[in-house]
Amino acid sequence: MIKRYLGLSGLVVGVLLTAGCATLGEGATALLEVPTVEASANRVAVGTGVLRVNHHILNNMPISADAKWPQAITDEMSDQDYKAIRQALANDPWYATRHYSDPYQMRVLGGYMAPGISPLTYEVYQKIQVLYGADAQNWPNVLKYSPRLDQFLEFVDAEDKTPIQIEAAQATMHPNLFAGLTSLMPVNYQKDLVDSHQQMQTAIDEAAYLKKDKAYLEKRLEDNKATNKPNYTGSLRPLSVSDVQQINEQIAVLDVQIKQAEQQADQKQEIHFLLLDSALVALKSDINLSEDRVMLAQNIKRVLDDIKSSAMQAGVLYSLSVASLIGRNSFQNFDKELVSLAVSTALVPVDKRDLMGERIVRLTENVIYLLPSIGMGSYYIVKQYSLANKYAKVVDVIIEADASQKKMQATK
């Protein structure tokens, strides 16, 4: 059943074969770690954190020709960055207690002792550090799922966090990346580009929300199987035959609505991309290669290339999570996993047992949103990647024209 949530349209095929060290390290960690729903849920949370960071960068980060943050989010991590992230996660319920629970869980569930903080977790927190500042108290919580899936692309505690303030420098400051990109287009295309962009985003969101509704219903059917187990101790009532039939009928209706919504989103995206192509034709015929415009294009390209890369990494995180849930039977062993956590609590030092309690509560809450998050997240991955890929080609026109002009000037 979970396989239906991937929907990555081939985006992550071959990524592990061509990936950098961080992504390969993530794959190795997933293969070694204790196969638990918690590990998969945390990995999906990190993948969703990547999407949320990308969304924040695309929609909320002011950008200019001389803005410094685009370079900062793509810089190599320093030893100080690693240290700051480890300190920030030292009191997280998962990271603070898992090395006490892992030995027992290894005995009852299998697997090996995996590294404490995975490579891609470091990467998403590095960007959060750039976007929200050095004070870890101001960082959004990556591992906490949001019960408000209508705000899926926002961190659950985003309203309590303050992104860094981008000071206006000498160059013109644009409120977000798309506004910066639009400013590079011919003036007579700009309003239509903004309108088509909004229509596309609305259509994409509508398709994602329908996927969320379907995921909840399928989760209820999955949970119903557990109610029929002899050792079931949960609070869910078993579904009647008519209940199951009704849910399946609702899923069938949603399948039709999702297909229609996806087609609508694809059409709106195609309209937006065709309008960009037309604007590019006009741009090429009368291109302005002022220093500020070229530097802005380079800054935008730097960000878009990073979004493309990180969207693929998020796809890897979702894929690894699903592989564990299915291939390593994590979902089937969830009852045993919860028992192992309860038993492991006795192995945790007294001063950390509250964190262990928080960890168990977070897991039982997160698992409710696990499948909806995979369904919505995998859809957004594809859309974020295709959008960033298209926009990168737009700014390439300016960057390549500037490079060509400078090369001609150098040969004179």
Solvent accessible surface area in square Angstrom, and as a share of the most:
residue,aa,sasa,rsa
1,M,73,0.33
2,I,13,0.06
3,K,137,0.58
4,R,149,0.54
5,Y,14,0.05
6,L,52,0.26
7,G,54,0.52
8,L,11,0.05
9,S,102,0.66
10,G,46,0.45
11,L,30,0.15
12,V,26,0.15
13,V,123,0.71
14,G,32,0.31
15,V,9,0.05
16,L,69,0.34
17,L,162,0.81
18,T,119,0.69
19,A,25,0.19
20,G,49,0.47
21,C,118,0.71
22,A,19,0.15
23,T,3,0.02
24,L,88,0.44
25,G,22,0.21
26,E,3,0.01
27,G,7,0.07
28,A,50,0.39
29,T,8,0.05
30,A,6,0.05
31,L,135,0.67
32,L,82,0.41
33,E,6,0.03
34,V,6,0.04
35,P,12,0.08
36,T,4,0.02
37,V,0,0.00
38,E,7,0.03
39,A,8,0.06
40,S,0,0.00
41,A,1,0.01
42,N,12,0.06
43,R,14,0.05
44,V,0,0.00
45,A,4,0.03
46,V,5,0.03
47,G,0,0.00
48,T,6,0.03
49,G,0,0.00
50,V,11,0.07
51,L,0,0.00
52,R,9,0.03
53,V,2,0.01
54,N,1,0.00
55,H,33,0.15
56,H,17,0.08
57,I,0,0.00
58,L,17,0.08
59,N,51,0.26
60,N,69,0.36
61,M,1,0.01
62,P,35,0.22
63,I,0,0.00
64,S,0,0.00
65,A,8,0.06
66,D,37,0.19
67,A,12,0.10
68,K,162,0.69
69,W,10,0.03
70,P,0,0.00
71,Q,84,0.37
72,A,34,0.26
73,I,3,0.01
74,T,50,0.29
75,D,64,0.33
76,E,163,0.73
77,M,32,0.14
78,S,53,0.34
79,D,123,0.64
80,Q,144,0.64
81,D,30,0.16
82,Y,78,0.30
83,K,110,0.47
84,A,27,0.21
85,I,0,0.00
86,R,118,0.43
87,Q,115,0.51
88,A,34,0.26
89,L,10,0.05
90,A,55,0.42
91,N,109,0.56
92,D,19,0.10
93,P,17,0.10
94,W,16,0.06
95,Y,32,0.12
96,A,5,0.04
97,T,0,0.00
98,R,18,0.06
99,H,99,0.44
100,Y,57,0.22
101,S,0,0.00
102,D,3,0.02
103,P,53,0.33
104,Y,44,0.17
105,Q,3,0.01
106,M,58,0.26
107,R,174,0.64
108,V,56,0.32
109,L,22,0.11
110,G,30,0.29
111,G,23,0.22
112,Y,143,0.54
113,M,95,0.42
114,A,9,0.07
115,P,74,0.47
116,G,41,0.39
117,I,28,0.14
118,S,13,0.09
119,P,39,0.25
120,L,3,0.02
121,T,3,0.02
122,Y,27,0.10
123,E,49,0.22
124,V,4,0.02
125,Y,10,0.04
126,Q,12,0.05
127,K,16,0.07
128,I,0,0.00
129,Q,27,0.12
130,V,32,0.18
131,L,0,0.00
132,Y,14,0.05
133,G,19,0.18
134,A,90,0.70
135,D,86,0.45
136,A,38,0.30
137,Q,151,0.67
138,N,31,0.16
139,W,15,0.05
140,P,2,0.01
141,N,56,0.29
142,V,1,0.00
143,L,2,0.01
144,K,53,0.23
145,Y,11,0.04
146,S,2,0.01
147,P,72,0.45
148,R,96,0.35
149,L,8,0.04
150,D,92,0.48
151,Q,83,0.37
152,F,3,0.01
153,L,20,0.10
154,E,65,0.29
155,F,7,0.03
156,V,26,0.15
157,D,29,0.15
158,A,27,0.21
159,E,123,0.55
160,D,104,0.54
161,K,40,0.17
162,T,81,0.47
163,P,41,0.26
164,I,57,0.29
165,Q,133,0.59
166,I,40,0.20
167,E,136,0.61
168,A,84,0.65
169,A,55,0.42
170,Q,184,0.82
171,A,10,0.08
172,T,96,0.56
173,M,50,0.22
174,H,27,0.12
175,P,92,0.58
176,N,36,0.18
177,L,0,0.00
178,F,21,0.09
179,A,30,0.23
180,G,0,0.00
181,L,1,0.00
182,T,8,0.05
183,S,34,0.22
184,L,2,0.01
185,M,6,0.03
186,P,27,0.17
187,V,127,0.73
188,N,124,0.64
189,Y,46,0.18
190,Q,46,0.20
191,K,149,0.63
192,D,75,0.39
193,L,1,0.00
194,V,74,0.43
195,D,56,0.29
196,S,9,0.06
197,H,24,0.11
198,Q,108,0.48
199,Q,93,0.41
200,M,0,0.00
201,Q,39,0.17
202,T,61,0.36
203,A,7,0.05
204,I,6,0.03
205,D,37,0.19
206,E,93,0.42
207,A,0,0.00
208,A,0,0.00
209,Y,66,0.25
210,L,40,0.20
211,K,42,0.18
212,K,34,0.14
213,D,55,0.28
214,K,30,0.13
215,A,0,0.00
216,Y,70,0.27
217,L,37,0.19
218,E,5,0.02
219,K,20,0.09
220,R,52,0.19
221,L,36,0.18
222,E,49,0.22
223,D,37,0.19
224,N,17,0.09
225,K,129,0.55
226,A,25,0.20
227,T,15,0.09
228,N,104,0.53
229,K,82,0.35
230,P,143,0.90
231,N,106,0.54
232,Y,58,0.22
233,T,133,0.77
234,G,44,0.43
235,S,118,0.76
236,L,73,0.36
237,R,146,0.53
238,P,78,0.49
239,L,24,0.12
240,S,52,0.34
241,V,131,0.75
242,S,75,0.48
243,D,34,0.17
244,V,43,0.25
245,Q,106,0.47
246,Q,106,0.47
247,I,18,0.09
248,N,73,0.38
249,E,92,0.41
250,Q,81,0.36
251,I,15,0.08
252,A,55,0.43
253,V,86,0.49
254,L,18,0.09
255,D,59,0.31
256,V,86,0.49
257,Q,75,0.33
258,I,16,0.08
259,K,128,0.54
260,Q,107,0.48
261,A,15,0.11
262,E,50,0.22
263,Q,90,0.40
264,Q,80,0.36
265,A,0,0.00
266,D,71,0.37
267,Q,100,0.45
268,K,50,0.21
269,Q,28,0.12
270,E,101,0.45
271,I,94,0.48
272,H,0,0.00
273,F,32,0.13
274,L,103,0.51
275,L,37,0.19
276,L,0,0.00
277,D,54,0.28
278,S,50,0.32
279,A,0,0.00
280,L,18,0.09
281,V,106,0.61
282,A,33,0.25
283,L,7,0.03
284,K,123,0.52
285,S,95,0.61
286,D,121,0.63
287,I,53,0.27
288,N,77,0.40
289,L,35,0.17
290,S,46,0.30
291,E,129,0.58
292,D,77,0.40
293,R,47,0.17
294,V,7,0.04
295,M,68,0.30
296,L,9,0.04
297,A,0,0.00
298,Q,71,0.32
299,N,8,0.04
300,I,0,0.00
301,K,45,0.19
302,R,83,0.30
303,V,0,0.00
304,L,0,0.00
305,D,55,0.29
306,D,23,0.12
307,I,0,0.00
308,K,41,0.17
309,S,54,0.35
310,S,3,0.02
311,A,0,0.00
312,M,52,0.23
313,Q,29,0.13
314,A,0,0.00
315,G,0,0.00
316,V,4,0.02
317,L,1,0.00
318,Y,0,0.00
319,S,31,0.20
320,L,22,0.11
321,S,0,0.00
322,V,4,0.03
323,A,56,0.44
324,S,5,0.03
325,L,5,0.02
326,I,63,0.32
327,G,61,0.58
328,R,66,0.24
329,N,65,0.33
330,S,0,0.00
331,F,37,0.15
332,Q,133,0.59
333,N,45,0.23
334,F,34,0.14
335,D,50,0.26
336,K,102,0.43
337,E,1,0.01
338,L,51,0.25
339,V,92,0.53
340,S,2,0.02
341,L,0,0.00
342,A,63,0.49
343,V,67,0.38
344,S,0,0.00
345,T,37,0.22
346,A,73,0.57
347,L,93,0.46
348,V,2,0.01
349,P,50,0.31
350,V,118,0.68
351,D,120,0.62
352,K,51,0.22
353,R,95,0.35
354,D,114,0.59
355,L,31,0.15
356,M,0,0.00
357,G,33,0.32
358,E,90,0.40
359,R,1,0.00
360,I,43,0.22
361,V,83,0.48
362,R,23,0.08
363,L,4,0.02
364,T,54,0.31
365,E,68,0.30
366,N,3,0.02
367,V,13,0.07
368,I,77,0.39
369,Y,37,0.14
370,L,0,0.00
371,L,0,0.00
372,P,0,0.00
373,S,4,0.03
374,I,0,0.00
375,G,5,0.05
376,M,0,0.00
377,G,0,0.00
378,S,3,0.02
379,Y,21,0.08
380,Y,8,0.03
381,I,0,0.00
382,V,37,0.21
383,K,18,0.07
384,Q,13,0.06
385,Y,55,0.21
386,S,29,0.18
387,L,14,0.07
388,A,1,0.01
389,N,44,0.22
390,K,36,0.15
391,Y,2,0.01
392,A,3,0.02
393,K,116,0.49
394,V,0,0.00
395,V,0,0.00
396,D,31,0.16
397,V,25,0.15
398,I,0,0.00
399,I,38,0.20
400,E,109,0.49
401,A,29,0.23
402,D,10,0.05
403,A,57,0.44
404,S,58,0.37
405,Q,77,0.34
406,K,117,0.50
407,K,146,0.62
408,M,120,0.53
409,Q,103,0.46
410,A,85,0.66
411,T,109,0.63
412,K,192,0.81
